[in-house]
Every structure is written in C-alpha cells, then in structure tokens.
Amino acid sequence: MMPIRVGVDVGGTHTDAVALGHQGQVLRAVKSQTTRDLITGISNALANLFSDGTINRRDVDAAMFGTTHSTNAIVERKGLSKVGVIRIGKQSSSSIPPMYTLPEDLSASVNGASVMIDGGHEYSGRQIVPMEESALPQAAERFKENGVQSIAISAVFSPVNPSHERRAAEILAGRLPGVPISLSHEIGGLGLIARENAAILNSALFRVANSAIRSFQEAVDAFELTNAKIFLTQNDGTLMNVDYARKYPVRTIACGPTNSIRGAGYLTGMSDGVVVDVGGTTALVGVISNGFPRDSTIPASIGGVRTNFRMPDVLAIGCGGGTVVHRVDGGVTIGPDSVAFELTEKALSWGGSEVTTTDIALASGYAVIDDGKCDPARLSELDSSFVDRARKKIIEIVEDAVDRMKTTSAQVPVILVGGGGIIVPPSHYSSFKGASRVVRPEMFQYANAIGAATAQVGAEVDRTFSYEETPREEVLKLVKQMCVEEAIRAGAMASSIRIVDVDEIPLTYISTSAARIRVKAVGELDLGRPKPTSRGL
C-alpha cells in the first residue's frame, strides 16, 4: 500500500480536491462548483477526483477538509446553538454583562441565559474570593428551562489560573450531562470580554461543527475510503483531528486563507513572502513567515463580535476572478460586486452580460481557459482602451494590497495562487511594485486543497504567569510541555512534535514581574491512533 492523502477545500465559489502521493507529489487535482449544502459539493469534488480510476481508494489514509461552514454560520446567524453563559467574577465585572457587546441579531440567535457569580483570580493567580459554587445548581436549572444547548464559562484572569472555570464545568457537567461546555481560557487570551465572546462563539458552533463533520464522514463513507482518518484545518495553517474539532470548532474560522498560504509555500518551496490568493469573489492577501501564516496582532472581529483568539493576518480585497468591471464616467472601477460561482453563467465570455476581471484577462490575451463554453470571441465588443484601463486598475489594486501587508519597504517575493490568479498578467511580474519576484506556481489554482493535504497537526498554548510565583525557566518548560500535550490531543504523533514558536511578552503595566507566554508546536499526523467512534456530542 502506497499511502495517499486527500485534501478538500470548500470555498465560496469552488470546492477543490487533490490527491497527494506518499512523497508529496500531486497525483490528481479537480475543481467543482460549491453548492449551498456542504455534502453535495464535497461529494461532487470527490466523485471528480476518483472518476478516472487512477487512485486506489483503499490507499487513502487521511482526508483533510477545510471549510467556511463555521464562518458562514456566524455571519448568516444560521444553525447556531443556544448558549448559557457562566461568568465567574461578578464582584469585579458586573458593569458589562455577558453578550452585551454582541450584535443584537446574533445575541437573539444564541442567548440562552447568562449567570454571573462571585469568584475569579488576580493577575498573579491568587484567588480574589472563593467561587460561588452554591449558585451553579440553580444556574443549571435555569439553563435547562431555557433550552440551552451548550455552555460557555469565563472567569476573571482564567488564563493565569483556570481552576474556577474547571470546577464550574465539573459541577455543570454533573447537572447537565451531555451538554457541551467551552472554557474561555482554552480559547482566548487576556481580556475578559473578548475571551468570553470567543468562548460563546465556540459554544454556539457546536451543532454546526457536528453537522459539518457528519457531512465529511458521510462523504468518506460513500466513497469507501475505509482506511482514511478525517482531519480539519485550523486557522493557523495546521490540522486537528475530529474529536479536537468538535471541542474547538471556532478554530476552523478563517482556515481557507491559511490553507492557501500553506499551499503556496509548499508549491514554491518558499518559507517567506506575500501570498495573493485570488478567488472568485475576493483576493485574500496574507504573509507566509518561516513556513506558517503570519498571525494578526489586531483583535479579530468575527460576524461583528470582538474576540482575542488567534487569527491569520489577512487582507481581503474585492478583486476576484468573478469581480464585475464597471464603466463609470469614462473611467473604470473594479467591484465590489461579483458573479462569484455564477461566473460560467453571467460572465461575458460565457455568453452572459457582465464584464468580469476574468473577461479582461481573456480579452488581453494572457489568460487561456480550457472550457468549450468559454469563447473569447464574445469579448470583441470591448474597446481596447477600456480593457487596457481595466487591466491597469486590477494591477494597481493587487499591488496596493501587497504593499499594505508588508512591514518594511524592502522588496519581498510575491506568490500568486487561486483560480483567479490569471487576472494578473505575467508580463507585469518583473515590474510588480514592491516585489523582488512574482511566482505563479504550477497547480496554483489548487493551492488551498494542497495546503490542507500537506499541513501538519498543530497546537498553541497562550497563558499568563507571575514570575514571583514560579521561576521563568520553570514557566517556559511547563508551557512547552502543555503545548506538546495539546498537540497530541489534536492528533499529532508524539515523537514528531517540535516547538516552532515561543513568544514571551512582559506585562509592563503591573508592578510585579509577569509575562504572557505563547507557544506553538507542530507534529506529523498520528495515523496509528484508532478512529473516533462517536459521531457527535
């Protein structure tokens, strides 16, 4: 048996699937239309992947999926669970109640009930007051009466000392067996409200995650991939197993861009540079640094919710392959509207009425599309001056986006990927502003699925410690060990795990010696571990 990995990335316009051999070579890659229901689009992509019979399905030992399912659920307010919130630290945080900062429509979708109780810790880890355990049985009854489907628990300075969150979870699990619980210290960093919001979103996504995982499992079963284990991509460019994904579904948010960034690095062999992933609706510009997507230093806003858990540093611009090109007062504007997945129906070169950036690339003669229904002759009605202005505008938009993602004035490599990457003319690569070189690798249109298929399992621990309580050397050793254990839980092979990043950030605004420690670890897939038998929470 020669092991094969399958990677599937579900985008807004296309669902891509690739099969990689044991040496990492691309055996086959296909692109299908994304459908409104997850299972149909994935099934279509896998059907195309296996259609020519060259891949032995029994050789597939891992199937990796990347999807926008969780992001869409939050943005569209669909399929979310009713969440009960326990905040520990009423005596010092009652001025802003739980869910107060959530948009009204999202709060209406997920707000089951909120209870604040006494407890919490100081920044040093010392207990402020004992936790008000006696209030938790009553809170459990209230949650039950209100039809709460999941629970989020937060506590003051729980990243320093999580004992109150853990004890509250233990009590509630005994009162409400089977109800999934999110602990804020496992998801977000410092900052009670933003960390609590992240835990609420995680809890709201439990049903969505189970539905998506069931779809993945059904697709794998339908195509008789009997030896394949399922992994999901995270938003830091790594993988997690099914059990881990069920517990932390919020970590799948924004995994699409990181898949493309990792795929771009894999296809070019480059570990540093700016990646431009041109999709059907938008172009996403990110940075690959030391082989991994660069994290954002700005608190993330997801569906209008301010959170503080890790997110990739990505800039989205309205310049995708399906973006509409407009004539305005004798000039040209690009977007922001797009024909998206209806490109082959609405774009001018396919017989539609909309002029898109892809039409401009075809009319300019630097793009070729292998589709019998696409006829560049239909573009003869476009005057050359309009095409020329549109082409220059597209280049200007992409160059500006790359410049905004750079942290210095130095020139950097730029990697073009994504099916819409054809909108940037190759003749301009050598004069691309701010770029030391521009590369569009072979298989560029499948970078997202390739990124999913080649990713390693990863984990991150973000905790705060007082060095007066524990010496620095012991703290660093402890956090690294915690990160290794977390990577094993996520599905990494213990012997292959390595620490790839350690950030130590002193807390300068307090009088004693304390620091925030962030550690990241990665490892190879542990394919010897038994498959999970549970299909849901």
N, C-alpha and C positions, 0 to 999 in steps of 0.2 A: 504493500500500500504506500503510495506517494501522497503525503498529506496535502490537502488543498484548503485554502481559506477563501471564504466568500464574504465580500463586503457590499453592503447595500446602503445607499444614502437617499433618503426621501426628501427632496427639495420642493419648493413651491411650484415649480414648473415641471421638472423631470425627476424620475426615480431611476438612479443609476445602480448597476450591479456589476461587479467584477469577480473573477476567479483568479487567485494567485497560486502558483506552484510552490513547492517546498523551498525553492531557492529565491522566492520573491518575484519570479517572473510573471508577467500578466499573461494568463492563458486565454482569457476571453473577457470582453467588456461590452456591455449593452446599455442602451438608454431607452426608457419608456416614459410615457406621459404619466404624471402624478394624477391620481384620482382622489375624489372627495373622501372616499372611505379608504383607510390605510391598507387593509388586506388586499383589495383588488389591485392597487398599484404595485405592491410588493410581489404579489403572485404573477402579475404580468411581467415584471422585471426578471423574476427567477425563471419563468417559462421561456423568455427570450434567451437567458443565459445558458440554459440546458438544451435549447432547441436543436442544436446541430449534433448532439450526441458525443462530443469530444471529451466531455468531463464525466468521469465516473462519480456518481453521486455518493457512493459509499466511501470515497476518498476524502470527502469534505469533513474535516474535523472541527471546524469553527465557523460560525456565521456571525458577522458583526453588523449591527444595524445602527444607523444614525437617522434621527427623525426630528422634525419640527413639531411633533404632536403636542408636547407639553407647552411649548411656547404658544402655539395656536390656541390651546385650551384657555390659557390665561388671557390672551389678547381678546379672544372672542367670548370669554366668560361661559364656556360650554363644558359640561361633563364634570364640573368641579365638585368636590366633597364639601359637605357642611362641616365646619371646623369648630371645635370647642377649644378655647384658649385659657390656659392657666398662666398667670404671671405671678412670680414669686418675688416680692419686694414692694408690696403695697405701700409700706410706710415711707418709701422714698421715690415712688414713681407714679402715683395715682393721678397726677395732673394731666397726663396724656394716656387715656385708656387704650387697651388693645384694639387694633383695627381702625383707630381714629384717623390714621394717615392714609388708609386705603381709599381708592376712588369709590364713590358711592355705589356704582353698579357692581363693582367687584365685591364690596362688602356685603351687598344684598345677596350675592350668589353664594358666599362662603361662610357668612357669620351665623354660627350655630348658637353660641353663647360665650361669654367671657367672664372669668372669675379672677379677682386679684386677692392674693393672700400675703400675709407677712412672711419675711424671710430674706434670703439673699446674702451676699458677701461683700466685703470691702475689696479694693483693688489688690490688696496683699493676700487675699484668700481667707482672711479672718471672717467669721460669721458676724453679720450685723445683729440679727436677732434669730432665735430659733424659728424654723419653718412652722407655719400654722397647719400642721397635719390634720387637725380636727376638722378643718373646713373642706377637706378633699372628698370625703364620702358624700357630703351634701352637693358638692360640685358635680360629682359623678351622676347623682340622681337628676340634677338639672340637665346635664348633657343628654342623658337617656330620654328625658321628657321632650327635649327639643329636637330629637332625631339626629344628634351629632354623629357623623360617620368617621371622623378622625380627630386627633387631638394634637395641639401644639403647646409645648411647655417652654417658658422662658424664665430666667431668673437674673437678678442683678449680678453682674460680673461672673456669670457662669463659665466663661472661657478660662477664668482663673481657678474657680472651684465649682465643679459641676455637681457636687453631692446633693444639693437640694433638688435639682432637676431630676436626677436619677431616682431619688427617693419618691418624689411625686409620681414619676412614671410607674414605679413599682406598685404604689398604692392604687393608682387608677387602673392599671392593668388587671389587678385583682378584682376590682369592682366592675370593669367593663371589658371582659375577656374578648379578644378578637378585634378590638378597635385599635387601629394602628396609631402610633404616637411618634411625633417628631420632637427631638430635644434641640433647643436652639444652639447650644454650644457645639454640637456636631455639624452644624451647617454654616453659621455665620461667625463673624469676628466680633471685636469690641463695638459697643454701641447698642444699647438695649433695644430700641425701637426698630432699627434696621435689621438686627439679628432676629428679633421676634417676627418681623414681617417675612423674613426668609423661611423661618420655620412654619409660618402659616401657609405660605405658598407651597412648601413641600408637602404639608398635610393635605392641602386642597387637591394636590395632584395624584394622590394615592390611587384613586379609581381610574384616572386617566392612564397612569403608568401600567396598571394591571391589564387594562384593555389593550394597550399597545403591545405589551409583552405576549398576551394571548394571541394577538394577530401574528406576531413574529413566530410563535410556536406553531400555530396552525399552518403557516406557510412552510415552515421547515418540515412539519409532518406530512403535508400534502405532497411535497416533492421528495419524500422518502430520504431525507438527509439524516439517516438513523444514527450516524456517528458524530453529528455536529452538536457542539455546545454553543449556546447563544450568549453573545456579549453585546452590550450597548456602549456607544461612545459618550464620553463626558465632555464638558465644555473646556477642559484643559488639554485636549488632544490625546487623552488616554482612554482606556476601556474599563468597564466594570461588568461583573457577572450579573445574572438575572436577580439573584437574591439581594445584592447590593443596590441594584437599580430600583427594585421595589421599595427599598428603605429610603433611598435618596433620589427620587425622581427629578427634583429640582436641578440636579447636576447635569441633566440632559439638555437643559436650556442653552441655546446658542452653540450646540455641538456641531452644527452644519459648517460654520466658518472654520472651526478648528480642524475638522476633517479635511477641508480643502487646503489649509495651511500645512498640515502634516503631509498630505498627499503631494503638494508642490515640492516640499523638501525631499521626499522620497524619490520623486521622478527626476529631479535635477541633481540630487546628491549634495544640495546646498543646505547648510545649517543656519545661515543668517541671510536676511534680506526682507524685502517688502513683497507680499503676495497680493495680487489683484485677482479675485475670483469673480468673474463676470457671469452671472446667472441670467435667467430670463427676465426678471423684474428689476433687480438691483445688481450693482457691483459692490462686493464687500472687500475692503482693503484692510489687511492685517499684517503683522510682523512675525516672522519666524526668528527666534533667538536661541542659539545653542540647540537647535533641533525641535524646539517646542514653541507653541504660540505664546506671544507676549501677553501677560495679564494686564488688565486695566487697573490703573491706580485710582480711578474715579468710582465712587459707589454706583452700583448698577441700578437702573430703573427698568423694571420688567412689567409691562402692562400697566404702567402708572404707579408701580409700587417701588419705593426706595428700599434697597437691600444692601447688604455688605458682604455677600459671599463672592467667591472668585468668579470672574467673567473675563473672556478674552477681550483684548483691546482691538476693537474692530470698528471701522468707519463704513457706514452704508451710504451709497450714493445712487441716485435714480438714473442709472445709465447701464441697463442690462441689454441683453440681446433682443428683447421684445419691447424696449422702451420706444415710445412714439416720438417722432421728429416733427416739429411744428414749424410752419412759416408764420412769422409774426412781424408785421410792419416792415416787410422787406428783409428781415433777418431770420435767424434760426434759433429755436430753443429745443432743448432735449428734455423730454419728460415733463412732469414726473410720472404721467400715466404710462401704462404698459399693457400690451396684449397678453403678456405672461404666457400661460400654457396654451393659449389660442393662437400662437404665432403662425402655425401652419394653416390657420383658417382666415386670419384677419390681415396678415402682412401682405403688402402689395405684390411681392414676388411669388406668393402662393395664390394669387387671384383675389385677395382681399382689397380693402380700401385704405388701410393705414400704412403710412410710411414709417418704418422702424429703423433702428440702428443697424440691424442685420441687412435690410434693404440697401442702406448706404454703403455697407461693406461690399455687397454684391455689385452694386452699380459702379463702385470704384475699381472693381476688378481684382481685389486682393483676397476675396473670400470665395470659396467653392463649397457648395452644399450638395451632398450626394442624396438627392431626393427628386424623384421623377416629377413630383408635383410642383417643385420649385423651378420657376422659369425666369431667369434674369432679364429675358427679353421684355417682360412686362414693365420693366423699370425705364424703358426708353423715353417715357413721358417726362421723366425728371430732368430738368435742365442741369447742365454740368456745373454752373455756378452755385446752385443750391446744394448739390451733392458735395462740392468742394468745401463750402461753408460748414455743412453738417459734419463732415469728416474732421475738420479742424476743431470744431466745437467739442466733439467726442474726445479727441486727444487732449484738449485743454482741461476738460473735466477730470479725466483719469490722472493726468499729470498733477493737477492741483490736489487731488485726494492723496496721491503718493507723498507729495510734499508735506501735507498735514500730518502724516503718520511718522515722518522722520523726526528724530530727536536732535540731530545735528545737521549742519549744512553740507556735510560730506556726501559724496555720491554713494549710492547703495545698489546692489543687484535688485532687479525687479523681475518677479516671476508671474507670468500671465497664465491663468488656468480657468476652467469653467467653459461650458459650451459656448457662451457668448464672447469668449476671448478673441474671436475672429474680428471683433469690431475695431480693434487697434491694428492699424496697418503695419506689416513687417518692415516696410520701407522707412518707417519712423523710429524703429528700435534704436538705431545708432545715434539719433538726435533727441531721444526722450529726456526731458529735463530732469535733472537730479539723479539719473540712473547711470551707474558705472557700466551696466549692460542690461539688456532685456532678454529674457528667455521665455519661450513658449514651448515646453517640452512635448515630446510625443505622448499621446494619451492625455493631453491637457484637459480634455473635456470630461475625463473620468477621475480627476484628482480627488474629488470628495469621497467617492467609494473606495478608491485606492488608499486614501488616508485612513478610512475606517478599517480596512483589511490589514493594514500594516502596523496599526497602533499597538502599543504596549499597555499593560494594566498599570494604573496609577492611583496614588492616594496622596492626600495632603492633610497635614495637621496644623492648625492655627490656634495657638494658646498663649496666654499671658502669665508670666511668673514674676514673683518678687525674689530677687537675689538675696534679700535678707533672710528669707525663709529657707531657700535652697541654693547652694552654690551654683555658679554659672555652668561649670563643667558638668555637674550632675543634671542640670536642666537640659542642656543640649543633648546629652546622652539619652535622657528619658524621652524627649520629644522625638528623636530619631527612631528609638525603639517603638514608640507609639505609632509612628508613620509606617514602619515596616509591618507591624501587626495589622494596620488598616489596609495596606496593600494586599496582604494575604487574604483578608476578608473580601476584598474587591475581586479576587481571582488570580492573583499573581503567584508564581512559583517561588517559594521562599528562598531557594538557593540563588535565584537570579536577581533578587531585588537590590537596587542600588539607590543611594541618596543622590539626587541630581540638583537640589537647590536648598539652601539654608539662608533664611533672612532673619536677622536679629535687629529689631527696631527698638531702641531705648525709649521709654516713656518719660520724656523730659519735663512734662508738666506736673509731675509729682515730686515730692521731696526725697523719697527713698529710691533705692536702686531697683528698677523693674524694667522688663522688656517684653515685647511681643515677639514670639518665635514662630516662624512659618517654615515648615519643612515639607519638601515634596520628594516622593520616592516612586520609582517605576520598576517594573519587572516583566518577564515574559509570561505568557498565558500558562496557567496550570491546567493542562488538558487531561491530567490524570485524575482530577477530582471528580467524584460522582456527580451526575447531572442532578439539578434540583427536581424534586418530585412535586412540590407544591406549585399550583397554577395561580395562586392569588393569596391575598391577605384575608 
